Amino acid sequence: MISMKMKNSSDKIGVAVEAFLILLIISIIFLSATRILMFAVVEGKSMEPVLQTGDLVFVLKVPTSSIHVGDVVVYRKPSGEFVIHRTIKILNVGDKVVLVTKGDNNLIPDGQVSSQWIVGKVFSVGANVVKIPGVGYLTLCLKSVASDLQHSLIK
């Protein structure tokens, strides 16, 4: 009788976990489709040890007013390059808000980042950035192969 109760409890937990995962996947798909949630792959050492090359992070599109000092943000430079760095200051310059960001592993801040460049805020729970380690390596490999192919076609 005891083993039957334990099996039923185990089955209930399994069903609850499966239901949670299904709801999570549906939520991620919905949020991705609405551009509220995006994904970014970390490349480089500027955010070590918190973020490492190949980590996948979730990026929430939020108004600049909801970004605070200490938040990790993704921004796109005018050159098109994406950067994932921590907000260290928020300034009001005239009628505009600008962020000053810096990689945790960098000695020097990035300078002023226009609020127009901000893609979003990296999802975190408390002070901990939510990431999936190593998942982004496939994307980085494909990007490298595509770049090599493009360079060989140009020559």
C-alpha positions, 0 to 999 in steps of 0.5 A: 500500500505504501509503494502504491501511494509513493507511485501515485505521488511520483506520477503526480509530480511527473505530470506536474513537471511535464505540464510546467514544461509545456506551459514554459515552452508555449510561453517562450514561443508566444513571447518570442513571436511577439518580440517581447522575448529574444535569445542571445548567444554570448561570444567573448570574455568580457562578461566572465565569470558570469557569462561565458562564450556559448551561453544562451541568455534570454533577453526581455524587451523592456522600456529603458525606464525599467533598466537599473544599475546592475542589470545586464543589457544587450545593445546594438552599436551603430556598426551593427555589433551586439554587446552584452554588458552590465549597466553601471550608470544611468544618466539624463543627458538633455531630454534623453536617457543614456546608459553607461555599460561595462563588461564585468571582465573589462577594465574600462566602461563602454562609454555612453550607450543611447537608449535607442541602441538598447535591444533589451535586458537579460532575464535574471532572477535576483542578481543571477542571470538566467542562462543555458550554458554551452547551448549557443556553441552550435550558433557560433559554429554555424556563424563561423562556417558562414563567415568562412564561406563568405570570405572564400566566395569573395576571393 
